[in-house]
Amino acid sequence: MAYTAELIAEAELLALFNLDNTQEGLKVHHSAAPATVAAAQRLHAKGLISQADGGYLTSLGLDAAEHAQALLRILQPQHA
C-alpha cells in the first residue's frame, strides 16, 4: 500500500487533534484548502470524526490519531 495524497491529508488532519483533551475538537471551515475539506469528509465517512467538517474524534478516530501522531514523532529528525 502506498501513501497517497488523500491519505497524507487525512493523517495531517488527525495530527491536529489534541490528544491531551479529547473534549477539544476541530472545525474545518469551508474556506480551508480543498484537500483539507475533503480529508475531513473522508474521515467522517470512515467513522473517525463526528462531523463532516471536523467535530470530535470517535473511539476509532482516537486510535487513528494516536498512531498518526506517534508515526510523526518517530519520523521527525532527532535534534541534538
C-alpha positions in Angstrom: 0.0 0.0 0.0 1.4 3.4 -1.0 0.8 6.7 0.7 -1.5 8.8 -1.5 -2.1 12.5 -1.2 -5.5 11.7 0.2 -4.1 9.5 3.0 -1.5 12.1 3.8 -4.1 14.8 4.1 -6.1 12.6 6.4 -3.1 11.8 8.6 -2.2 15.6 8.7 -5.7 16.4 9.9 -5.6 13.6 12.5 -2.3 15.1 13.7 -4.0 18.4 14.6 -6.2 16.9 17.3 -5.2 17.5 20.8 -4.8 14.0 22.4 -4.4 15.5 25.9 -8.0 16.8 25.7 -10.5 14.6 23.8 -13.2 17.2 24.5 -11.4 19.6 22.2 -12.5 19.2 18.6 -11.6 20.8 15.3 -13.6 22.9 12.9 -12.7 22.7 9.2 -14.1 25.9 7.6 -15.4 25.9 4.1 -12.6 28.3 3.2 -9.9 25.8 4.2 -7.8 24.2 1.5 -10.0 21.8 -0.6 -7.7 18.9 0.3 -8.4 19.5 4.0 -12.1 19.8 3.5 -12.2 16.6 1.5 -10.0 14.9 4.1 -12.4 15.8 6.9 -15.3 14.5 4.8 -13.5 11.2 4.2 -12.5 10.8 7.9 -16.2 11.4 8.8 -17.3 8.8 6.2 -14.8 6.3 7.7 -16.2 6.9 11.2 -13.1 8.6 12.6 -14.6 12.0 13.4 -18.0 13.0 14.4 -18.8 15.6 11.8 -18.0 16.0 8.1 -16.5 19.4 8.9 -14.4 18.2 11.9 -16.0 17.8 15.3 -14.6 15.3 17.7 -12.6 12.1 17.4 -14.6 8.9 17.7 -13.2 6.0 19.6 -11.7 4.6 16.3 -10.6 8.1 15.4 -8.7 8.5 18.7 -6.8 5.3 18.0 -6.0 6.5 14.5 -4.9 9.9 15.7 -2.7 8.4 18.4 -1.0 6.2 15.7 -0.7 9.1 13.2 0.9 11.3 15.8 3.2 8.6 17.0 4.4 8.0 13.5 5.1 11.7 13.0 7.1 11.7 16.2 9.1 8.7 15.2 9.9 10.0 11.8 10.9 13.5 12.9 14.6 14.1 12.7 16.4 13.9 16.0 17.7 17.3 17.2 20.9 17.1 19.2 
